[in-house]
Amino acid sequence: MSHQFALMRQRRFLPFFFTQFLGAFNDNVYKNALVVLLTFQAARYTTLSPGILVNLCAGLFILPFFLFSATAGQIADKYEKSRLIRFTKLLEIAIMALACVAFAVESLALMLTCLFLAGAQASLFGPVKYAILPQHLHEEELVGGNALVESGTFIAILIGTLAGGLLVAMEHGTVWVSVVVMILAVLGYLACRGIPAAPAAAPALRINWNPLTETWRNLRFTRGNRSVFLAILGISWFWFYGAVFLSQFPAYAKDVLGGDENAVVTLLAVFSIGIGIGSLLCERLSTGHVEIGLVPFGSIGLSLFALDLWWASPVWASPAGISPTAAAAPIAELLARAGTWRVLFDLLAIGIFGGFYIVPLYALIQSRSEPEHRSRIIAGNNILNALFMVVAAGMGAGLLAAGLNVPQLFLVTGLLNVAVAVYIYTLVPEFLLRFLVWLLVHSIYRLRVQGMHHVPAKGPAVLVCNHVSFVDALVITAASPRPIRFVMHHHIFRWPLLRFLFRESRAIPIASPKVDPAMAARAFDDIAAALDAGELIAIFPEGHLTEDGEIDTFRPGVRRILERNPVPVVPMALRGLWGSFFSRKGGKAMTRPLRRGLFNRIELVCGEALAAADATPDALQRRVAELRGAQA
C-alpha cells in the first residue's frame, strides 16, 4: 500500500488530518454562507452594494494573515504544538458561537467581525499546521503527508463552499448554518485531542509582540536559506495563480460559458478535484522522497493548459462574450457542448499540475528549514501568500477594467507563469536539474531502489558504485533523497547536456595525477572540503565505463579520500543498464537510439555502510559485485 494512505491508519497523522479538514470545511461553510447571504439579501442589513460587501468579506478574512502570522509563528516555535492546536480549536468554537449570535440578532457588524476572527484563528493555526508534520512524519513520508493535507484541504474548501451556499438558501438558512458550523467546530476539537505531543522547537524564545517588526524579521528568516526562500516564492506564486482563476470562475461561467450558478460550482469542483488528484499522485511519482523535479513539471502544465483554456474559450462564445440579456443555460445544456468538455479538461489538468507543483515545495520547506525557526519561516510563507493573493486581486481588477476579458486574463496569467518559472529555475538550477533527472528515470527507465536507508540521512559519507553507463550518476541522483556531489572524469564535462547537469550538481572534475597533477590535487581538496561540510560524495572506483559489462579493478583513490576523511562508505550496485543506449555494449555508447526500447527496468541496490578502516578497494569491489549479482 502507498505510504500516504498507510498514514491514514496512524495516530500520528489521522487526528491531525481530520482536524485540518474540518477546520477548512468550517471556515468555508461560514464564509460562503455569509457571501451568499449578502449577495442576495444585502438590503436587509445595509445600504452598501452586494459587490462591495463581497470584496469586504474577502479582505476581512485575509487581513489577519498580515496582522497575526508573525506572532503565530513565534508562538508555534515556543510552545508544544498539540496544545496550541487544541487552543485554536477551542477558539474556533467560541468564534462560531458568536457567529450564531450574529445570525440570530441579524447584526451585519457582528457577522463581519466573526469573519475577521475566523481569519485570525486560521492565521494562528497555519504555522502549527505545517511545522508539526516534520515532527510526526519521517522524511520519506513528508511528500505523502503533504499530499493528503493539500488534497484534503481543497476538497474541504469545495464541500464547505457548496454546503455554505446550499444551507443559507434554505428556509431558516441562517439557523441551519449556525447548527452546522457549531457541529463542525466541536468535531474539530474532538479530533485534535488525538494529536500526539510535538515538543517546542525553541522554548527559550522571547516573543516580540510588535507585528510590524516581527513580520519583517520573519521575512528575513525566510531568506536565510536560498532554496527555501525560492520555494516560498514559488508557493506564493501558486496562490497568486490560483486566486486569479478562482476569483474569475463566476464571471467565466456566466459571460463566457453562458451558464447559471451550477456552472460555477462545476468549474470549482473540477479544479479542486484536479488539485486533489495531482497532490495524491505526487507520492507515487516522487518515489517516497522530496522530489523537487516535479515542480518544473507542474509549472509546465500550469502554463500549457492555461494557454489552451484561453484558446478553447472562444470556440462557441463571441469575442464580446454571452449577451447580457441571454438566458443562463442549465448545466445539462452546457455539458452537451463539446467545447465545455475541453474547458473542464483544461481546468482538471491545471489542478493536477498544480498539485505536482505545490506539494514538493511545501515538503522542501519543511525538510530544509531549521527546526527551531520552522514555524516562523512558515508564518513568513503565509504572509507572502496573502500578499500575492491581494496583488492577484488587484491585477485581475485592473486588467479587466482595462478592457481584457476573462479568457485573456487567463492567457496573461499563463504567460506570467512561464516568466516566473524561468526566473526561479535560473536562480536555483537544482529544480531544473532534478526535473531532467526525474524525466530520465520516468521516461526511458523504470527504476527500482533497494536499501537506500543505508545512506546516512545526515552527515558525510562516500558512495561507491560500479560504472555501467553515461547516466549512472543521474540514476543515483534520482534515487537519493539527499544531494550528492559526484567525482567525475574531466572528459565527461565535454558533453554539453552532461556538462550542464554535472556543473549544476557541483560535480568535482578529476584527472589522473599523471595527466594533470594540479587537477587531481584540486579534486581531492574539494572532496575533503565537501566531506568536512557534511556532504555526500560519490565515486566510481573503476575510473571508466565497463567495456564488457563486468566490474573492473577498483582503483586506490578511495583510500586517499578516507585517509583525510575517515567517513562511512556505502557500497552500491547498478543493475540492468548494460546494453542500454548509454552503455558501451557493442561499441560506442549513444550510437543506437532506443536500443532496448523505452521503460527498461533498472535497479540500484545499496548495502550496509562500511567503516573507513574496512573500506579497502578489494573489500568494496567484492561487496559491490555481491550486490550486483549476475545481472550487469
N, C-alpha and C positions, 0 to 999 in steps of 0.2 A: 504494500500500500504506500502511496505517496506520503512523504514526510508531513506535508501540510495538512492532510486530512487525518493523519495519526495524531496531530496536535489537538484535534477536537475531542480527543479522549483523555487529554492530560489536564490535571487540575491547575498546573502552572500556566495554562493558556485559556482553557474553555471559559472559566468565570470572567476573565478579562475580556474575551471576545464578546460575550453576551452583554457585559457592562457597556462596552463601546457601542455595540449595535443598538441597544435600547436607548442609549443617550442620543445618538444621531437620529434615530427614529423619532424620539420625543421632540427634539428641537424642531424638526421639520413638520411634524404634526401641528405644533403650536404656531410656528412661523407662517406656514402656508394657510392655515385656517384664518389667521389674522389678515393676511394679504387678501384672500378671497372675500372675507367679510368686509374689509374696507373698500375693495374694488366694487362690490355690488350694493353695499349698504352704507357708504360713507356719509350720506346725508343725515343718518340717524345720530351721528356723533359730532360732525364738524362741517364747516363750510368749505374746507380745503378740498381740492380736486382729488379723485382717486389716484391719478398719476403721481401727484406729489406725495401722497401718503405711502404708496408702494415703494417709492425710492427712499422715503424717510425710514421705512421699515428696514430696507437693505442696509442703509447707513448705520442705523442704531444697532443692528446685530453685529456688524463688523467693527464698529468703533472700539469696543472693549479689547480687541486683539492688539490695537495700538497702545491702549492705556495700561493694560494689565499683564501682557505677556512677559515683559521683562521681570516683573515681580514674581510671576508664577514660575518662571524658570529658576529663580533663586530658591524659592520655597521647595521646588521639586528636587533640587540638588541637596538641600539642607536636611530634609526630613524623610522619614521612611515612607515609601510611596503607596503601599496598600492602605495605610491610614489616611493619607491625603485623598486617595480615590474615594474612600468611604465618606470623608468630609464633603467632597464636591458633590457626591450623590445625595447626601442629606440637604445640601444647599439647593440642589435641583428640586427636591420635594417641596422645600419652603417656597421656592420661586413659582412652581406650578400651583401651589395652594393659593398664592397671592394672585396668580392669573385667573384662577376660578372666581375669586372675589371680584376681580376686574370685569369679568364677563357678567357676573351676577348684578353688579351695580351699573353696568354699561358705561364704564369710565374709560374713555379713549386714552387719557393721560396715563392711567394705571396699566392699561394693556401695553402701551409702548414702553413704559418703564420695565415691565416684566420681560419684554423682548430684549431690552438692553441688558437686564440682569441675566437672561439666558445666554446671551453672547459672552457676558463676563464669566459665567460658570464654565462655558466651553473653552474660553481662553485659559482658565486655571487648569482645566483638565488636559489641555493639549500637550504641554511639555511632559507631564507624567505619562501620558498615553504612549508616546514613542520612546521615552527613556527607560520604561520598565521592561520593554521587550528584550533588550540585550541582557538583562539581569536574569530573566527566566528561561530564555531560549539559548541553545548552543549556536555557535556562529553558522553552522551549516543549516540551521533551522530558520535563520533570520529572513531569508527570502520567502520561504513558505509562510511564515507567520505574518509578515507584512502583506503578502498576497491575500491572505484570508481577511486581514483587517481592512485593507483597501476595498476588496470586493464586497465585504460585508457592509462597509460604510456607505458605498454608493447604492447598494440595494436598499439599505435602511433609509437613505435620503429619498430614493424613488418611492418606496412604500409609504414613508411618512408624508411626502408631498401629496401623493394621491389620497391618502387617508384624511389628511387635514382638509383638503378641498371637499371631499365627499361628506365628511361629518358635519362641517359647518353649513353645508347646503341643505341638510335635513331639517325637518321641523324640530324646533328647540335645539338647533345645531350647536349653540354655544354650551348648552348643558352636556351634550354628547362629547364635545371636545374637552370639556372640563373633566369629565369622568375618565376619558381615555388617557389624558396627559398625567393624571394622578396615578392611575394604574401603572403606566409605563415607568414613572419616576420611582414608585415603590419597588417594582420588579427589578429595576436597575440597581437599587440599593441592595436588595437581597442577593442579586448576582455578584456584586462586588465584595460581599462578605466572604466569598470563597477564594478570593485572590490571595496567593501566598505573600508573605512578607518580602519586601525588597529593600535592603538596608540603604541608609542615606549615603550618597556618594561624597558629600562634603559637609559633614555635621558641624564643623567649626566655622562654616561660612557666616559672615556678618551680613545681614540683609540690608541693602540700600533701598529705602522706600521711595526715593525720588525716581518717578517713572522715566523722566527725560534723560537723566544722566545714566540710569541703568540700561535703558534701551540702547543708548549709544555704546555702552560697554558690551552689551550682548552682541551687538553687530560686530564689534571688534573681535569677540570670541569666535564668531563665525569665520573671520578672515585668518584665524591662526593656522589653519590647515588648508592649503590651496585647493586640494581636490574636494574637501568637504564644503568649502565656500562655493565652489563652482557647482557642486551638486545641489546646494541650497538655491543658487540662482536658477538651476535647471528646474527644480521643483516649483519655484515661484513662477517661472515662465509657464509651466504646465497649468497652474491655476489661472494665470492670465488667459491662456489659450482656452481653457475650459469655460471661464467666465464669459468670454465673448460668445461662445457657442450657446451656452445655457441661457444667457440673457436674451438671445435673439430667437429662440425657439417659438415663442408666441407669435411674433411678427412673421417669421418664416412660414409657420403653419397657416396663418391667416392670409398673408399678402402674396405669398409665392405658390403655396400648395392650394390655397382656397379652401382650407379645411376648417372645422369647428374646434371646440375645446378638446375633443377626443384626439385630434391630430397632434396637439401639443403634448398630450400625455403619451402618445405613441412615440414621438420623437425622443422625449425624455427617457422613456422605458428602454428603447433600443440603445441609446447612448450609454445608459447606466449598465445595462446587461453586458454591453461590449467591454466596458472597463472591468466588470467582474470577471468575464472570461479571460481577458488579457492578463489580469492580475494572477488568476489561478494557474494560467499556463506558464508563468514566469518560473515557478519552482521546477517544472519539468525541463524547460529549455535551459535553465542555468545549472542543471545537474547538481543542485544542492548547495552551491556556494554563491557568494555575492558576485554576480556576473554583470559587470557594467557594460559589457559588449552589447547587451540588449538595448541600452539607452540609444545609441545611434540608430539601431534597427527600428526602435519605436519612433524616433523623430522623423525618419524617412517616411514611415506610414502616415504620421500625423500630417505631413505636408502633401503627400501624394493624394490622399483621399479627401483632404480639404479642397485641393485643386479640382478633383473630379466632382465633388459636391457642387462647386461653382459651375463647372461645365455641364453638369446634369440638370441643374435647376431651371434653365430656360427651355427645357425640352417641350413643355406644354404651357408655360406661362409667358405672357408677352413681356417685353422689356420694362413696361410700366408696372408690371405685376397684375394681380387679380383686381378687377374693378371693385371699388368700394361698395357699389350697390349690388354686387353679385351675392347670391345666397351661399352660405357656407356649405360645402359639400360634406356629407357624413363620411365617417372613416371607411365604410364599406365601398363607397364610390371611389375614394382616393386609392384604396388598395386594388381596385380593378384596373388602375392605370399602370402600365409597365414602368413608366418613369418613377413612380413612387417607390417601387422596389429597389431601384438603383439608388435613390436618395437614402432609403433605410439601410441598404448595404454599406453605403459610404459612412453613415453615422455609426453603424456597428463596427466597421473596420477602424474608424477613428478611435472609438472606445477601446478596442482590443489593443491597438498600438499605443494608446495612452497608458494602458496597464503595463505593457512592456517597458515603457519609458519611466513611469513613476516609481514602481516597486523597487527596482535595483537602486535608485537614488536614495530612497528612504533607508534601505538596508546599508548602503555605503556610509551615510551619516552616522548611523548607529554603531557600525563596526569600527569606524576610523576616528570617532570623536573621543577625546579624553574622558573617561568615566566621570571624573569629578566636575567636568564642565558640560556634560552631555545635555542635561535638561536646559541649561541656559542657551546652548547652541540651538536646540530645537525651538526654544522660545524665540530666538532671533530669526529662525526659519519662519515661524508663524507670523512674525511682524512683517517680514518681507513678502510672504504670501498675501497677506491682507493688503499691503501697499500695491502689489502688482494687480490685484483684483480691482482696486479702486481705479488704477490707471487704465485697466481694460474697460471699465465702465465709461470713463471719460473719453477714451479713444473711440469706442463704439458710438457714443452720443455725438461726438464731433464729426466723425466720418459720415454718419447718417444725415446730420444736419447739413453737411457739405454737398449732399446730393447722391451719395452712394446708396445702392440698395443692399439688402441683407446678403444675397449671394456674393456680391462684390466685397462686402466686409469679410466674408469667409475666405475669399481669394487673398485679400490683403494679409489676413492672419496666417494663412498657409505660407505665403511668401516670407513674412516676417519670421516664421518658424525656421525656414531654411537659413536665414541670416543669423539667427541666434544659435542654431546648431553649429554652423561653420565657425562662429566666434568661440564658442565653448570648446569645440574639439581642436581648434587651433591652439588655444591656451593650454589645454590638457590633452595631448595626443594619446594618453593612456586609454581614453574612451574609444577612440577610433582604432587603436591597436587591438584592444580586446574585441571589438566588433569584427575585425578582419580575422582574428584567430577563431572567434566563435563561428564565423561563417564557414571557415575551412572545415572544422570538425562537425558541422551540421549539414554540409552540402556534399563534400567529397567523401567524408568518412563518417562512420558511426563509432564513437569512442566509448569504450568501457574501461572504467578505472577500478583498480583493486588496491587496497592498503594505503590510500592517501593519508589516513590518520597517522601513519608513521612519520610524516613530515611534521616537524615541530610547528605548533600554532604561533609561537613567538620565538624570537632569538635566532642566532646564527646557526647555519648548517650548510654542509656541502652535499649536493645531489650528484650522483654519478649514474650514467646510463650508457647502454650500447648505442651505436650511431648507425642508423639504417638509411636515413633519407634526409633530404634538404629541409624537411618540415618537422623534424624531430623536436626541435626547440619549441615550435609553435604548438605542437600537440601537448607537450609537457606544460606549457603555459596555460593552455585551455583547461587542463585538469587541475591545476593548482589554485587553491583559494588565496594564496599569497603571491605577491610579485616576486619574480625570480630574475637574477642577473646571470646571463649565460656567458661563459668564456668561449669565444668563437674564433676560429682561424680567420685571420685578417682577409683572406681571399673572398670569404662569404660576403663581405661588405661591398664587393664589386657589383653584385646583382642589385638593380635599382629598387625593386619592391622589398627584397630581403634587407637591403641596407636601411631603408626607412623603418621597417619593423624592428630590427635589432638596435638601431640607433635610439629609437624612442623608448625601447625597453631597457636602455642603458646597458646593453651588452658590452663586454670587455674584449676588444680585439687582442689577439695574441699571435706571435710568430715564434718559430724555432730560434733558440739562442744562437744557432749557427748562422741563420739567415739575417736576423735583426735583433741583436742582443739588447739594444735600447728598448725596443718594443716589448720584448719578453720581460725585462726587468720592470718596466712600467706596468705591465699587465699584473704581475704578482703583487706589486704595490697596491694597485687598485683592488685586487681581490682581498688583500689583508684589510684595507680600509673599509670595504663593504662588510666583511665579517665582523670587524670591530663595531660597526654601526648596527649589528643585529640583523643583517640581511641574509637572504638565501642566495647561494652561489651554485650554479650547475655547470658541470663539465662533462665532456665526452672523452674519457681517458684513452680511447683508441687513437685519437688525433686525426681521424679521417673517416670518410664513409666506407662501410664494408663493400668489398668488391664481389663477394661470393655469398653473402648472407650470414656468414659466420662471425663470431666475435673475435676480433684481433687482440693482440697482446696489449694490456693496459700499460701506459707509459708512467714514469715515476713522478709526473708533475703534481699529482695529488699529495704525495709525501712532502713535497716542498711547501705546499699550501698549509698542511697540517702542522708542520714544524713551527710556523709563525703563529698559526691559529688552531690550537687543538680542539676543534669543534666536532660534534657528531657528524657522521657520514651516512646518508640514506641511499642504499642501492636501488636502482630502478631498472626495469626492462621493458622495451617496446616489442610488441608482437604484431604481426600482420602487415607491416609496412614494406617488407621486402617484396619486390615485384610491382610495387605501385609506381605511378608516374614520376614520383620524386626520388625513386631509388635508382641504383646503377645496375639493376639486373638486366642482362642482355646488352650492356654497353653504356653509353652516356645517359645520364638522367634527363628527364623533361624533353624527350625527343619523340615520344609516342603518346599523344593525348588520350586520356581515358583508357589506358592500357587494361585496367581492370574494371572499367565502368565507374559508376557512382555508388556512394553509400557503402564503401567497403568497411567491414568490421575490423577495427584495430583495438589493441589493448595496451594499457600502461599498468604494470604491476610494480608495486612498491614493497620493499622488505623492511624489516626492523633495522633501526639505525645501529651502526657500529661505532664503538668508541674510537677516538682518534688513534689510540695505540694499536688497535686491532685492524685498522683500515689500511692494510698494505695493498699494493696494486694486485698481487696474486690473489689475496683473500677477496677483494672486491670483484675481480674478474670471475672467480668461481661463484660468488653469490649472485652476480648479475646473470650468469649462464643458467644457474638453477631457477631463477625467477622467470627467465625467458622460456626455458624448456625447449622442446623440439621445434616450436613454431618461430620462424625468423620474422 
